[in-house]
Every structure is written in C-alpha cells, then in structure tokens.
C-alpha cells in the first residue's frame, strides 16, 4: 500500500530538497523543500516523477531502472499532478485530501488525453467511457496501491468525489457473484446475467441510461472467484443466480436481461422463476441465441472465442493486431504486460478463460424451455448476414418477441454506443412507457404466434 504526503517545507531548513520514504506495509512518500529555492509546483512535479517510476516498476517487476523510458524531448512535459493553481481547496480539506484530488485530476487528464482537469469535472462529461474507466482504475491502483472497483468511478465521477471514496473505501469486490452496479432506487432491480466470459463489468454503462428508480446488479460466474465451483449444467448456474437475486429481492416481479450467453441464462432463470410461482416483469436479451441454432464448436475453438471476447472487453482487437487464431499464453502475456489494460492478475484471467469455456459447454448441452410473456430482443444489425434470428426463440416463448435492431456487431453490444441505445429501450420497458406492448419498444419489429 502506498500513501503520499503533501510537499512540505519542514526539512527545507536543512536541505533545498528532500525525498522522504517510509517503508513498510504502507509505504509513505513525501517531498520537503526550501520554498525560497524550490517552487511548490516543482516539488509536485518531482513527486509525480517518482510516482511514475514506482508505477512503471509495479507494471513490470522485472524492469531495470536503466531500461525505464526517459521524458519525451520533443514535447513539453505535462505533469500528472496539475499545478496547484488548477483548483482552490476548500477550507476544511486536509493536505492529504488536496494532494489526492490533484493526483486524481492528473490521472483523469492522462487517461482522457486532455491538458487539464479540475476537481469537479465529470469524467464522463469529458469523454470518458467504459474502456477508459478500466484504464483509470488500473492507473489508480498502480499510483496509490489501493483497490478500487469500476463501479465506484460511475458513482463518483469527479476527482473530488472519487478522492472521498478512496479515503473511505468501498465495500464490495469487482469479482463478487452479485455485483452492485447501482444500489439506490426504490423500484424493482434489473439483474444483468453475465456474457460468456462470466464478468458483468460491461453492463455498468447502463447506469447512465436507466432511470435512477431502478437499482442495477450484475450477476457474475462463481467460477472466476471460486475456480473449483464451476457449474456442471445450466440448472446449477440458474439456481445460484436465483439465490443471489433473492439476497436483495426476495419476491418478484423480477427484471432480467443478458447479452450472448447471459441472454440464454436470463431466459432459463425466467423459466425457473415462473415454475416456482414468481412473476417475471421484464425479460430482455441482447443478441442471444439457443445452442440448437448455432454451430457446434470444439473446446479449442470455444477457448479461441473466449480469448477474443476477453481481449475485446479489455481494449484489444486480436484480429487487428494479428493474434488470430489466439493462443492462451500469448493473450495472457498481452493482457498482463505493460501495454495491457487489465486490472486482473494472470491467475484470475486464467480462471476467466476457464469459466468462459465452461459456460460454452453448459450452453451447448442446454435446451431452453418455455417462458410465459414477451421478450424484448436486441439484435446486432451488423451481423444479420450470419443468419442468426430472434425468431429462433419462437418455440420458447408464449408471447411476443419484440425485436429492435442495434447498429453494432455481436461483440460490440455492450460498448458505449450500443448500450446508449439498448439502455433507452430498457428504461422505457422498466418505466412502462414503451409503446409496443408490455415489454415492447417503439419502432421495433414484433413477432407473434
């Protein structure tokens, strides 16, 4: 754990500049300086350079200091910590809080690639999106040595708010089976079932598009945090999902959605809830199809698909960089190297890949039942030529399939642009303002029996 102190002048009476490092479980760093000889802004910059050094070493523990890149010579140096004049601290703020905010402002600016960010600028209003949130979280972990969940950035999108959350901590792990994306709201929650890789982080962008009355939760595959607990069949997966949902909502109506594998799982959960006498209020599926309508893959091909999806969600298009067909070791090297954006260690990423392959296996061997009611179905319009169709669910629903075409490929259905469209239609369905049936969406195609 790393803590940083505010540049001070206490030791300046003895030395023009002093770097004080207190080792231990919590390494503390402070730069003291002679204010008459060393301007405060220079002290901030030097402290920042030292943090950059620690960050580079943390990224690659085998890196020698003589291999560290130098400062660019063709462009002016832009410090991670903005100048002290960038924001005026409130009177009741401590020195450590001011420094924390300044450092976060610099990380915001670095990730967003803009010159300056103030403590009260909203990360998303400045152009932030889900991939940049992942980069920001990783930079925060490297800089401060403290864990922070992606959802915290959505809940506290300014440097001032995020500094407060970092000081007080946050109470859940980003790999929890039941991951709160937004806990506030007095309406029935929307539960988001995981895609093939088992991680629900990509749904967090929905918090910007679904009304605040509804809490949002992602359900994630247990096998990621408990590798020995991989379900052997869909029924076991469904039972675990329902148990997690009932922790926060004991009775219906339940609102469910999922992308890819998650859509099939949401349908299976809806069927089981209805069998138990519960009400399902909304069933939404994003480009999800029963296994009978899909080609049957070998486990090697299934792992290649998992690797492509995992890398894509962490900001790497393996096709563009020539890593097709992908191999596990090479992809793990990419995701855990200095250029990787993953906040997960190699062991956890291995568990994600194993989970993805297992999810494919239980999907391949699963035949859906029948759900009573309508389905809101969002189709990846750019992949229509592949022959997939929402009507493949016709025999598995006693109601209408209300289809909406989204300008996206399958892999992009939880990207920011696609979620902005999907989120609006989910919000209409949840709020009861949809104009095309009880689970419908305006301007969509509606299939009946």
Buried (B, 14 or more C-beta within 10 A) or exposed (E): EBBBBBBBBEBBEEEEBBBEEEEEEEBBBBBBBBEEEBEBBBBBBBBBBBBBEBBBBBBEEEEEEEEEEEEEEEEEEEBBBBBBEBBEBEEEBEEBBBBBBBBBBBBBBBBBEEEBBBBEBEBBEBEBBBBBBBBBBBBBBBBBBBBBBBBBBBBBBBBBBBBBBBEEEBEEEBBBBBBBBBEEBEBBBBBBBBBBBBBBBBBBBBBBBBBEEBBBBBBBBBBBBEBEEBBEEBEBBBEBBBEBBEEEBEEBEBBBBBBBBBBBBBBBBBBBBBEEEBEBBBBBBBBBBBBEEBEEEEEEEBBBBBBBBBBBBBBBEBEEEEBEEBEBEEBBEBBBEEEBBBBBEEEBBBBBBBBBBBBBBBBBEBEBEEBEBBBBBBBBEBBEEEEBBBEBBEEBBEBBBBBBBBEBBBBBBBBBEBBBBBBBBBBBBBEEEBEBBBBBBEEBBEBEE
